């Protein structure tokens, strides 16, 4: 166990489970949230070493969640990896401009690569 805590904010429960299992197998402690409100509540209750954030969520957009994370003194330094199907340059630019550590297009990344990006993002 490396003791690092990851929050996965993803409404696709199948993908959420795959990513959580892969990260846990790699020694991470993982919590999940299926929507923005759940994610923000979870962030109020626990500290995380990294966040994996989908942009297309049922209640609050991932962009808005990222804005709120960056606005909070307790969370603003957490690496946030956007993991989304959105792949337009404008979407990527907006995510990075809002403070995302990295922007990963789901179709272009394997779970192994996702774990590697998480590992590399944690200081």
DOMARMAR-749689 format. One record per residue: residue in one letter; x, y, z of N, C-alpha, C, O, CB in turn. Coordinates in pm, whole numbers, plus 32768, in hexadecimal, padded with zeros to 4 digits. Atoms other than C-alpha are relative to their C-alpha. Glycine has a CB too. Layout:
AXYZXYZXYZXYZXYZ/...
! end
This chain:
X80537F8880008000800080008057807D800080AE808E80557FA28000807A/X7FB37F858000808C81507FA17FBC806C80557FF680D6806C801480337F72/X80457FA57FA57F8A81FD807E7FC8807D7FC07F9180D28005805C8028806B/X80337F8980457F2B82FD7F777F6B7FEE7FE27F407F847FB68050801B7F7D/X8091800680127DB983507F607FD780487F80800080B97F657FB8803E8079/X802F7FCC807F7D0F83867E137F68800980047F257FAE803780307FA87F89/X80917FF280117BB084097DD07FE27FF97F6B801780477F1C7FCC8086803F/X802C800C808A7B0F83997C8C7F73803A7FF87F17800B803B80037F6B7FCE/X80837FC2801579EF84797C1D7FD47FD97F73800280127F108005809E8013/X8026803E8080794483B27B097F757FC6800E7F5B7F7A806B80667F917FD5/X808980317FF677D4836B7AC67FEC7F7A7FBB7F867F387FD27FA180657FC5/X8008808480407814823679ED80327F9A806680AA7F8D807C80557FFA7F79/X7FDA80597F92780F812E7AFF805C7F8F7FD380AF7F6080217F847FC68041/X7FA8806A803278B580277A23809080337FF780ED7FF380297FD07FCE7F75/X7F7A7FC5800C79DD810879CE80378027808980AD801480A57FFD807A7FA3/X7FD77FDC7F7979E6818A7B3280387F87804A80A17F8F808A7F88803C804F/X7FD3807B7FBE7A0680257BB380827FCC7FC780DA7FA180117F967F967FF4/X7F84802D803E7B127FC77AB680778053802E80DF801D80537FF580067F67/X7F937FA77FD77BE580F77B0C80217FED809480967FE880B97FDB80927FE4/X7FEA80137F717BB480C67C83804B7F7E801B80AA7F7B80697F7A8000804C/X7FBD80827FEC7C187F577C70809180057FD480E87FCE80177FB77F927FB3/X7F777FF680337D4D7FA87BA080588050806080C9802A807C800280407F74/X7FB47FAC7FA37DBD80BB7C8F80167FB7808580837FBE80BE7FB780858019/X7FF2804C7F847D7B7FE07DC180687F917FF180B67F78804C7F7A7FC4802C/X7F9D806980197E467EC67D26808D80397FFE80EE7FF280197FE27FBA7F7B/X7F7E7FBD80037F5F7FC37D028024803C8088808B807E80967FFF806E7F95/X7FE07FD47F787F4E80147E777FC18081802D7FDE80B1809B808F800D800B/X80437F837FD87E77814B7E7A7F827FE2804F7F417F7C803C7FDE80557F85/X808280037FBC7D5681867F677FA380547FAA7FC580C57F86800980368096/X80577FBC80607C2D81E87E8E7F758016803A7F3A7FBC80767FF67FAF7F7F/X808D7FE17FE77AE382967ECF7FC5802E7F7C800D805D7F237FEF806D8071/X80427FD9807B79E382DD7DC27F89805B801C7F4E805880887FD37F857FB2/X80787FAC7FFE78D483DB7D7B7FC27FF77F7680097FFB7F11801F80968029/X80448010808077CE83B67C6C7FC380817FC97F8E80837F5A7F947F9A800E/X80317F808031776885227C52804A807180498096805980A87F66800D8015/X7FB77F8D7FCB77E4867E7CA37FE3801E8092803F803B80DF7FE180767FB0/X80217FE27F74772786B57DE780407F9C805E80747FC280C77F6880008014/X7FC080687FAF77A3856A7E718097801A800980D3800980747FE47F737FC4/X7F707FE58003790685C67E0880258073805D8084806980AA802C80207F72/X7FE17F8B7FAC78FF871A7EB27FED7FE18093803A800F80E77FAA80787FD7/X8015802A7F75787086847FF180747FAA803080A77FBB809F7F7A7FB2800E/X7F9080587FDD797E85787FEE80808051801680CC8034807280167F987F91/X7F887FAC7FF17A8C86827FBF7FFE805180808067807480B5800E805D7F88/X800B7FB97F817A06873A80F080257FA58075804E7FD680DF7F7280368013/X7FEF805F7F927A2E85FD81C180897FC0800680B57F9980727F997F967FF6/X7F80804580037B7D856D8153806380477FA6803D80927F4B7FED7F717FD1/X7F957FCA80547CCB85D380C0802D7F967F9D80327F1F7FBE807880318057/X7FD5805D80697D4385377F7C8086802C7FC680AA80A27FCA7F957FF77F90/X7F7F7FE4803F7E92851D7ECE7FF1801D7F6C8048805C7F30805F7F8B8015/X801D7FE4808D7DF885287D717F6C7FE67FE57F2B7F9A802C80597FAA7FA1/X808B800E80287CA785427CC67FFC7FDF7F6A8042801C7F1A7FAE8082801F/X801E801E808C7C3384A07B827F7380337FE77F15800A802B800D7F637FE0/X807D7FB780127B1B85767AF77FC87FF07F73800A80137F1280148092801F/X80498001807F7A21853079E27FBE80897FF17F9D80C980557F947F8C7FFC/X803E7F7D8015798E866979437F697FF77FEF7F2280548014803B80427F87/X808F8010801C783885E378DF7FBF7FB580747FBD7F3A80787FE97FB47F7A/X804080397F8A778185AC7A267F6D802880027F47808A7FC28048802F8083/X80917FE88006760985A27A6A7FD0808180417F6480B0801F7FBA7F8E803F/X80337F8A7FBA75F186D27B4D8054807D7FEB802280E37FBB7FF67FE28094/X7FA67F8E800C771E87BB7B4F806C7FD87F9B809E7F687FA080408029808C/X7F9980248062781387CA7A2D80887FEE804580A2802980AE800B806B7F91/X7F7980137FCC797587547A6A804E8083800580A18097805D804C7F9A7FAC/X7FBE7F7E7FFE79EA88B27A107FDD804E807F8034808A80BE7FD980527F83/X802B7FB87F88791B89457B2C803E7FC2807D8065800980D97F678000800B/X7FC080437F8F79A0883F7C1D8092802A800A80C4804680767FF47F657FF3/X7F737FD980027B0388937BB3801080908033806C80AD807F803A7FF37F72/X7FFC7F767FCF7ABE8A077BED7FF380038098803D804A80DC7F9080567FBF/X801780007F6F7A3C89BB7D4A80777FC3804A809C7FF380B67F817FB28021/X7F89803C7FC17B6688D97D9B80708068800680B08078806E802F7F827FB1/X7F947F9E80057C5A89EA7D2F7FE3807A8058804080C080818018802D7F71/X80247F8D7FAC7B998AF17DF7800B7FE08095800C803C80E77F72802C7FE0/X7FFB80287F737BB28A2B7F3D80917FF9802D80E47FB87FEE7FB97F788016/X7F787FFF7FCD7CE78A67800A80327F74802480A77F5480118009805A807A/X7FD680867FD57CE98902808C80167FA07F8C805D7F3D7F9C7F997FC6805E/X7FF7805C80717CCE88617F33804D80357F8980667FEB7F2A7F787FDB7FD3/X7FD27FC2807C7D7089537E4280867FCD7FCB80A97FEA7F59800A80918014/X7F80803580307EC188A07E2C7FF87F6E7FD4805C7F357FA78068800E806D/X800F808D80257E3587437DE9800B7FF27F687FC6803A7F1F7F787FC78033/X7FFE801880907E9686C17C907F787FCB7FD17F417F6E800B80707F9B7FDC/X807F802B80397D59869E7BBF801A7FD47F70804580247F1C7F9580738006/X7FF1803780867D6785BC7A8E7F767FF57FC27F247FA57FEF80487F778003/X807F800C80467C4585F479A480087F827FA980687F6E7F5E7FE180807FA9/X8008807D804D7BDE84A6790C7F7880017FBD7F137FDF7FFA80137F7E805D/X807F7FE180417AD584EF78097FFC7FCF7F7180637FB57F337FE780958003/X8012801D808D7A45849376B88006807F7FAC801380787F317F7C7FB97FE9/X7FF57F8280497A4D8604765B8091800C7FCF80EF7FF8801B7FD8807B8059/X7F787FFD80347B7686337576801D80777FA68088807E7F69801B7F827FB4/X7FE77F88804E7B4F878174C5806E80528042807C805280BC7F8080557FF0/X7F967FAC7FCA7C75886C74EC7FCA80658064800A808180C9804980497F90/X80397F9D7FA47B8C896B75907FDE7FC280877FED800380EF7F82803E7FC2/X801D80447F827B1F886A769680807FEA80508085800180C97FB97F7A7FE5/X7F7F801A7FBF7C87880D76E28039808280378067808880A980637FBD7F9E/X7FCC7F7E7FD47CF2897B76F27FB3803380797FEF806480D97FF880667F8E/X804F7FD07F8F7BD189D277D980247FB5807F80347FF280E97F6A7FF17FE2/X7FDC804F7F8A7C2788B378C58088802880388097803780B180017F6D7FDE/X7F7A7FDB7FD37D97891078D38002808F8035804680AB809880647FF17F8E/X80077F757FD17D478A8578F67FC18009808A7FE3806280D87FB180557F9D/X804280007F7C7C6A8A327A2380587FBE806B80337FBD80E17F7A7FB77FF7/X7FA380357F9C7D8F89847ACA80107F6A800380497F3480617FD6802C8085/X7FEA809080047D8388187A6380947FE47FF080DB802E7FAB7FAE7FBE7F8D/X7F758029800A7ED187697A88801B7FC17F7980867FD37F3F80237F9D8070/X7FF3804380817E97869E794D7F737FE77FCA7F127FE8801580517F7A800D/X8080801B80417D818653785480127F817FAF805F7F7F7F4F7FD180787FA5/X7FF5808080437D5884EA77E67F7D7FE07FBA7F137FE17FF880257F908065/X80778026804D7C66848876D37FEF7F69801280487F1B7FF1800E80277F67/X8019808D7FDD7BC9833C773C80257FA07F9080637F387FA87F6F7FED8026/X7FE9805C80707BDF82A275E380947FEC7FE180B97F8B7F9F7FBA80357F85/X7F71800580227D5682E475D280577FC7807080D17FBF805F803080897FDD/X7FB1802D7F8E7DC2825877257FD07F7B80367F587F6280407FFC8068806E/X8021807D7FBD7DD0810077C07FFC801A8096802B808280C580687F8F7FDD/X80027FF27F6F7D9480CB7932808E8001803980AA8046809B7FAE7F908040/X7F747FFF7FD27F078081795B803D808B7FF0808580BB804880537F977FB1/X7FCC7F7880167F5A81D478C47FC180638061800380C0808E7FE5802C7F6F/X80427FAA7F9F7E5A827979A680447FF680888060805B80C87F6A7FDC800C/X7FBB80157F7F7EFF81DF7ADA808980437FFD80B18082805F800E7F68801E/X7F7B7FC2800D805382537A5D7FF680998009804880D9804A80437FD77F7A/X80147F6D7FF87FD183B87A2C7FE0802B808F8012809180BD7F8D802D7FA0/X80207FE17F747F3E83B37B8D80807FFB8054809D805680A07F957F9E8039/X7F8480107FB2808483327C1F806080747FE8809D80A7804680457F7C7FDB/X7FA47F938022814E843E7B677FCE8088802E801D80E4803E801680027F6B/X80367F7E7FD8806385567BD2800E801D80958007809080C07F6E80087FDA/X7FF97FF07F6F808C85187D46808F8022802880EE7FDB80077FCF7F808049/X7F7A7FD27FD581AD85D47DE1802C7FB5807B809A7FCE80AE80008096801C/
! end
